[in-house]
Amino acid sequence: MGCFPCSGGGSSSIKKPERKRKDCNNSPSNHYGRDDQREPTKDTLEGSPNKSGKEVKNPKDINQSAAAQEVEDASKRAFGDGDGDGDGDGDGDANETKSRAFQYAELISATENFNSENLLGEGGFGKVYKGRLVDTGQIVAIKQLDPYGCQGIREFVVEALFLSLADHPNLVKLIGCCAEGIQRLLVYEYMPLGSLEDHLHGPPSNKKKLDWNTRMKIAAGAARGLEYLHDKMKPPVIYRDLKCSNILLGEGYHAKLSDFGLAKVGPSGDKTHVSTRVMGTYGYCAPDYAMTGQLTFKSDIYSFGVVLLEIITGRKAIDNTRSAAEQNLVAWARPLFRDRRKFPQMADPSLEGQYPVRGLYQALAIAAMCVQEQPSLRPVIADVVIALNYLASQKYDPNSLPVLTSRKSSASYKPRRVDE
C-alpha cells in the first residue's frame, strides 16, 4: 500500500497505475521512506524548466560540489510543484540550513558498505540502512535513492529542503544529504522504536503492546507535528502523506512525522485551495481531494482522522483480508459513530478492555469529526491538538476503577497544552 496518482471519489475508483518500470509492490515496508508505488513521470525523473528556461541536471551529471546548489535551485519549483503556488521558503529563513553535506565514502563507512545486516527497510524511494557516523559516532538512518526506482530527484530535493528548514520536536530531524554521481542519500536521526505501523500492524514480536496512555501520547505528538506544518511554518505547508508508516517513534514513544517528499506549500491570501496532481495513499486520501484535485489543509485533517482511527481500533486503513463491509476502515466506522453504545466494539481487542470509557468516547468523537465527508465540517488542527493534549494528560490507571465524571464537569475543563 503506497502513494499513487488517483482520481475519483470512491475507493473502488482509485487504481494503481500500470507499471512501466521496476515493480515496487513486493518491497517490504520502509518506515523511513514512503513505500511509494507511483509511476515515474518526466517531471519526477528529469526535472522541469525553471523561470530562466533551464532544466535541472540529470542525476547522473550532478556531483557532490553541486549538491547544495541543486537543492537551492530545484526546490523553488519542486516544493510548489512548479505551478507558482509557493515560494519554497520553510519557516522564514532559507539561509540558516542546518543539514550537512556528506561524501559518499563517509556513508559507505557508516553502513559497512551498505551491509544487508544494517537494512532497516525498503520502499519506493530505495533502501534505508542503520549506520554509525565515523567522525561523531552518532547512530543514524541513511535513506538511499534507487536511481531506477519509483521515485525521483524531485522528492529528494523537496525533502532535503523541507527538513533543512523545519525545526520541531515532532518532526524527524535531517542530519544531512549526499549527492555524488548518481547517488542520492538522506541521513536522518535514528528512531529506535520504528514506525507506528510496526506496532499496530506488524507481525507478532517481542515488542510491547501499545497501552491506552501510549496511544494517546503518540496521537497528540503527531497532531502537534501537523500543527507546526499548518500553523507555524511560513508559508504554511500541507503534508499530503500522513499515515502510520510515516509516524516514527523515538525513546518513550515520542512521535515524529517523517517523509516529506509530497509536502506542498498551502494556499495563501484569498486562495482556498491548491490545484495539483492527486497524490496520496489509498485509504488515507481525502475523498474531496481525490475527486477534484483541490488540496487544502483539511485534506491532511482527514488523513489524521484515519490514523487516529487506526490507533484506537488497531485496524488498518485498508484491509483486504476482512469482509467486504470491513475492508475500508472509515466506511466500517461511520455507521458505528451514530450509536455510542457501539463505541466499545471499536476499541482495539489487544487493549483487553483496559481503557477509560469516557476517553474512548472522546477520542472516537475527534476521529469522527476529522473524517467528515465535507471538508468544512472537519476541525482545524489547533483544535485537534488541544483535545488530544487533554486526553494524553489524563493518565489511565488500569488497576483503578474508571471514574465517570458528570456531563457538567467534563464540559467545564480547560485543556492545557503539553510540550512532550
C-alpha positions in Angstrom: 0.0 0.0 0.0 1.7 3.1 -1.2 1.3 6.5 -2.8 -0.3 6.9 -6.1 -1.8 9.4 -8.5 -5.5 8.8 -8.2 -8.9 10.2 -9.3 -12.5 9.7 -8.4 -14.2 9.7 -5.1 -15.0 6.1 -4.2 -12.4 3.6 -3.0 -13.2 1.3 -5.9 -12.4 4.0 -8.5 -8.9 4.6 -7.3 -6.5 2.2 -9.1 -2.8 2.0 -9.2 -1.2 2.8 -12.5 0.3 0.1 -14.7 4.0 -0.5 -14.2 6.4 0.6 -16.9 9.4 0.3 -14.7 10.6 -1.8 -11.9 7.7 -3.0 -9.7 8.0 -1.9 -6.1 4.9 -3.6 -4.8 6.8 -6.6 -3.4 9.2 -4.5 -1.4 8.9 -4.7 2.4 7.6 -1.6 4.2 10.1 1.1 4.8 9.3 3.3 7.8 11.9 5.8 7.0 10.9 6.2 3.3 7.5 6.4 1.7 6.5 2.9 0.3 5.5 4.8 -2.8 4.1 2.9 -5.8 3.8 5.9 -8.2 4.6 5.6 -11.9 7.6 7.8 -12.5 6.9 11.0 -14.6 9.1 13.1 -16.7 9.0 15.9 -14.1 10.0 13.4 -11.3 12.9 11.9 -13.1 14.2 14.8 -15.3 13.0 18.0 -13.6 11.1 20.8 -15.3 12.1 24.2 -16.6 12.7 27.0 -14.1 12.0 30.6 -14.6 15.1 31.1 -16.7 14.2 28.2 -19.1 17.0 25.9 -17.8 16.5 22.4 -16.7 17.6 20.6 -13.6 20.6 18.5 -14.4 20.1 14.7 -14.8 21.1 12.9 -11.6 24.0 11.3 -13.3 25.5 14.7 -14.1 25.4 16.2 -10.6 28.5 15.8 -8.4 29.0 16.5 -4.7 30.1 20.1 -5.1 26.8 20.9 -6.9 24.5 19.3 -4.2 23.8 22.5 -2.3 23.1 24.4 -5.5 20.8 21.6 -6.7 18.7 21.8 -3.6 18.6 25.6 -3.6 17.7 26.0 -7.3 15.5 22.9 -8.0 13.5 23.2 -4.7 11.9 26.5 -5.7 9.7 24.9 -8.2 9.7 21.3 -6.7 8.3 22.4 -3.4 5.5 24.2 -5.2 5.0 21.6 -8.0 6.3 24.2 -10.5 2.9 25.9 -10.7 3.8 29.1 -8.9 1.8 28.4 -5.8 4.7 28.5 -3.4 8.0 30.3 -2.9 9.8 27.4 -1.4 10.5 29.0 1.9 10.3 26.9 5.0 9.9 28.7 8.3 11.2 32.0 7.1 15.0 31.8 6.8 16.3 29.7 4.0 19.9 30.8 4.6 20.2 29.1 8.0 20.1 25.4 7.0 21.5 23.0 9.5 22.0 20.0 7.3 25.4 18.6 6.5 26.8 17.6 3.1 28.2 14.1 3.2 30.8 12.4 1.0 29.5 9.1 -0.4 32.6 7.4 1.1 31.5 8.5 4.5 28.2 6.8 4.2 29.8 3.6 2.8 31.9 3.5 6.0 28.9 4.3 8.2 26.9 1.4 6.9 29.8 -1.1 6.4 29.4 -0.8 2.6 25.6 -0.9 2.9 25.7 -4.3 4.6 22.4 -6.1 4.4 22.5 -6.7 8.2 22.1 -3.0 8.6 19.0 -2.8 6.4 16.1 -1.2 8.2 13.5 -1.2 5.4 12.8 -0.8 1.7 10.2 1.1 -0.3 9.6 3.1 -3.5 12.4 5.5 -2.6 15.0 2.8 -2.2 16.6 1.2 0.9 17.2 2.5 4.4 20.2 1.4 6.5 21.2 1.9 10.0 24.6 3.4 10.3 27.2 5.0 12.6 29.0 8.1 11.5 32.7 7.5 11.8 33.6 11.0 12.9 31.0 11.6 15.6 29.8 8.0 16.4 26.2 9.1 16.0 23.7 6.4 15.1 21.7 7.4 12.0 19.3 6.2 9.4 20.5 6.5 5.8 18.0 6.5 3.0 19.4 5.7 -0.4 17.5 6.7 -3.5 17.3 3.9 -6.1 18.1 5.7 -9.4 15.9 3.1 -11.2 13.1 3.0 -8.6 9.7 4.5 -8.3 10.7 7.9 -7.1 13.0 10.6 -8.4 15.1 13.6 -7.8 12.1 15.9 -7.1 11.1 14.1 -3.9 14.7 14.0 -2.8 15.1 17.8 -3.3 11.8 18.6 -1.6 12.6 16.5 1.5 16.1 17.8 1.7 15.0 21.4 1.5 12.0 21.0 3.8 13.8 19.3 6.6 16.7 21.6 6.5 14.3 24.5 7.1 11.9 22.9 9.6 12.6 22.6 13.3 10.1 21.0 15.7 10.4 18.2 18.2 7.6 16.2 16.4 9.3 16.2 13.0 12.2 13.8 12.3 15.5 15.6 12.0 17.6 15.6 8.9 21.3 15.2 9.6 22.5 15.8 6.1 22.4 14.6 2.5 24.7 13.3 -0.2 24.5 14.0 -4.0 27.5 12.4 -5.6 27.5 11.0 -9.1 24.2 9.1 -9.4 24.0 8.6 -5.7 21.3 10.4 -3.7 21.1 9.8 0.1 19.4 11.4 3.0 20.8 11.0 6.6 18.3 11.2 9.4 18.3 10.8 13.2 17.7 7.2 14.1 14.3 6.4 15.6 14.9 3.2 17.7 11.2 2.2 18.0 10.5 2.1 14.3 7.1 3.3 13.0 3.6 3.4 14.4 2.6 0.9 11.7 5.1 -1.6 13.0 3.5 -1.5 16.4 -0.1 -1.5 15.3 0.0 -3.8 12.3 3.4 -5.5 12.3 3.8 -9.3 12.9 3.7 -10.5 16.5 7.0 -10.0 18.2 8.6 -9.1 21.5 7.5 -5.5 21.1 5.5 -4.1 23.9 1.8 -3.8 23.1 0.7 -0.2 23.0 -1.5 0.7 26.0 -4.1 3.4 26.0 -1.9 6.1 27.5 0.9 5.4 24.9 -1.6 5.6 22.1 -2.9 9.0 23.2 0.6 10.3 23.6 1.5 9.2 20.1 -1.7 10.7 18.6 -1.1 14.0 20.4 2.6 14.2 19.3 1.6 13.5 15.7 -1.1 16.2 15.9 1.5 18.7 17.2 3.8 18.0 14.3 1.0 18.6 11.8 0.0 21.8 13.7 3.6 23.0 13.1 3.2 22.5 9.4 -0.2 24.1 9.1 0.1 27.0 11.6 3.7 27.7 12.4 5.7 27.3 9.2 6.0 30.3 6.9 4.5 29.7 4.4 2.3 27.0 5.8 2.7 23.5 4.4 0.3 20.7 3.5 1.8 17.3 4.4 -0.1 15.2 1.9 1.3 11.9 3.1 0.1 11.4 6.7 -0.1 7.7 7.6 1.0 5.3 10.2 4.2 4.2 8.4 5.3 7.9 8.3 4.9 8.4 12.1 8.3 7.3 13.7 8.7 6.6 17.4 11.7 7.6 19.5 12.5 6.7 23.1 9.5 6.9 25.3 7.3 6.6 22.2 7.9 10.2 21.2 6.2 10.6 17.8 7.7 12.3 14.9 6.4 12.9 11.4 8.7 11.8 8.6 8.9 11.6 4.8 8.0 15.0 3.3 8.6 14.3 -0.4 4.9 15.1 -1.2 4.8 18.2 1.0 3.4 21.2 -0.7 3.0 24.9 0.1 -0.6 25.6 1.1 -2.9 28.3 -0.2 -2.4 31.8 0.9 -4.3 35.1 0.6 -7.7 34.7 -1.0 -7.0 31.2 -2.2 -8.9 28.4 -0.6 -7.0 25.5 -2.2 -4.1 24.4 -4.3 -4.8 22.6 -7.5 -2.4 19.8 -8.1 -2.0 16.2 -9.2 -3.7 14.0 -6.8 -1.1 12.1 -4.8 -1.6 10.1 -1.6 -2.1 6.7 -0.1 -5.1 4.6 -0.7 -7.3 4.7 2.4 -5.8 8.0 3.7 -6.6 10.3 0.8 -9.5 12.7 1.5 -12.4 11.9 -0.9 -12.9 15.6 -1.8 -9.2 15.9 -2.8 -9.3 12.6 -4.7 -12.3 13.8 -6.8 -11.3 17.4 -7.5 -7.5 17.7 -7.1 -8.1 20.6 -4.9 -5.7 20.3 -2.0 -6.5 22.0 1.3 -5.3 21.8 4.9 -8.5 19.8 5.6 -7.1 17.1 3.3 -4.5 16.5 6.0 -7.1 16.5 8.7 -9.0 13.7 7.0 -5.8 11.6 6.8 -5.1 12.3 10.5 -8.6 11.1 11.3 -7.8 7.8 9.6 -4.6 7.5 11.6 -6.4 8.2 14.8 -9.0 5.5 14.0 -6.1 3.1 13.4 -4.7 4.0 16.8 -8.0 3.4 18.6 -9.2 0.3 16.7 -6.0 -1.4 15.8 -7.4 -1.9 12.3 -5.7 -1.0 9.0 -6.9 1.8 6.8 -7.5 -0.7 4.1 -7.5 -4.4 5.0 -8.3 -6.8 2.1 -8.2 -9.8 4.5 -11.5 -8.7 6.1 -15.0 -9.0 4.7 -16.1 -6.5 2.1 -18.0 -4.4 4.6 -15.0 -4.0 6.8 -12.1 -3.6 4.4 -12.3 0.2 4.4 -11.8 1.5 8.0 -13.7 4.8 7.6 -16.6 3.1 5.8 -16.8 0.5 8.6 -16.6 3.1 11.3 -19.2 5.6 10.0 -22.3 3.6 10.9 -20.9 2.9 14.4 -20.3 6.6 15.1 -24.0 7.1 15.1 -24.5 4.9 18.2 -22.4 5.5 21.3 -23.5 2.1 22.7 -21.4 0.5 19.9 -18.2 2.5 20.7 -16.7 -0.3 22.8 -16.9 -2.5 19.7 -14.5 -0.2 18.0 -11.7 -0.4 20.6 -8.7 -2.5 19.7 -9.2 -6.0 21.1 -5.5 -6.0 22.1 -6.3 -3.4 24.8 -8.3 -6.1 26.5 -10.8 -3.6 27.8 -8.0 -1.6 29.5 -9.1 1.9 28.5 -11.1 4.8 30.0 -14.7 4.7 28.7 -15.0 8.4 28.5 -11.6 8.8 27.0 -12.6 6.2 24.3 -15.8 8.2 23.5 -13.9 11.5 23.3 -11.1 10.0 21.1 -13.7 8.5 18.7 -15.6 11.8 18.6 -12.4 13.6 17.5 -11.8 10.9 14.8 -15.4 11.1 13.6 -15.1 14.9 13.1 -11.8 14.6 11.2 -13.2 12.1 8.7 -16.3 14.1 7.8 -17.0 13.9 4.1 -17.5 17.7 3.9 -14.1 19.4 4.4 -15.8 22.4 6.0 -17.1 20.2 8.8 -13.6 19.0 9.8 -11.9 20.8 12.6 -8.7 22.8 12.3 -5.5 21.1 13.6 -5.2 23.5 16.5 -8.5 22.3 18.0 -7.4 18.7 17.5 -4.2 19.4 19.3 -6.0 20.9 22.3 -8.4 18.0 22.5 -5.7 15.3 22.2 -3.3 17.1 24.6 -6.1 16.9 27.2 -6.7 13.2 26.5 -3.0 12.5 26.7 -2.7 14.3 30.0 -5.5 12.1 31.6 -3.4 9.1 32.6 -5.4 5.9 32.8 -4.6 3.5 35.6 -5.9 0.0 34.7 -5.7 -1.0 38.3 -8.2 1.5 39.4 -11.9 1.6 38.6 -12.8 4.1 35.9 -14.4 7.3 37.3 -17.0 8.7 35.0 -17.3 12.4 35.7 -20.6 14.2 35.2 -21.6 15.9 32.0 -21.3 19.2 33.6 -17.8 18.7 34.9 -16.5 17.2 31.7 -17.8 20.2 29.8 -16.1 22.7 32.0 -12.5 21.5 31.8 -9.8 23.8 30.3 -7.5 21.8 28.1 -3.8 22.6 28.6 -1.0 22.3 26.1 1.5 19.6 26.6 5.1 20.0 25.2 6.2 16.4 25.4 
